[in-house]
Amino acid sequence: MVVQDVLFIDDVEQAAVLLKPARIEVLRRMAEETTCTELAAILDTTPQKVHYHVKALESAGLVDRVDERRVRGIVEGIYRARARSYWLSPRLVGRLGGSRDAVADASLAYVIQLAEEVQEDIAALASTRDAESTPSLGLDAQIVLRDPDERSAFLRDVQRAFTRLAEKYGGTKGDAYRIALACYPKEK
C-alpha cells in the first residue's frame, strides 16, 4: 500500500476519531510500519491502550494494517499511517451564519474563502495523483512595504501582472490550471 501525501478529512465521524490527543500521538509515530507493542514502548504505555487507539484509527480509515507476524503464538498486526499529512476540511464545521456571498477580492474574508478552496483542490489532487509527477508550482514571497502609497502601488502592480498572465494564457482548450494569489499583511 502506498502512503498518500495528504488525507483530506471531510467526514465528521472520521474527524472525531482522529481528534483525540492520545490518537494523534499514536498516529504521529506511525510514519513507518510498526506494531502496537513497539508503539507502547515508545509512548510508555500498555500495548492494550495503544491497540484500542490503533483499531479506532484503522476503522476510520486513517491507518492501514499492512502485515502481521506471530509472536509467542499470538498474531501481532503491523500498521502504518495512510498519509504523511491529515488535513481537516473547513466544511466540517461549515460556514457559520450561512453561506458567504461573493465578497470583494480585496477583503480578508475572500482570502480565507480562497485558501479553503485551494486546500480542497490540492487535497483532491493529492488523493488521485502522484504528487511528484503532477505539474504544479508553488511560490511564496515576503515583501516589506514602507508606506501606504507604496502598498497601494504594489497591490495595483500585482493585480496588473496577474491579469496579464490570465489574458495571455487563458483559453478554453487544453489543460486547465488554477492560479490563486493572496496578498495579506504578515504578522510580526
Helices and strands as residue ranges (DSSP letters): E 4-9, H 12-18, H 21-28, E 34-35, H 36-43, H 47-59, E 63-71, E 74-81, E 83-88, G 90-92, H 108-128, H 148-169
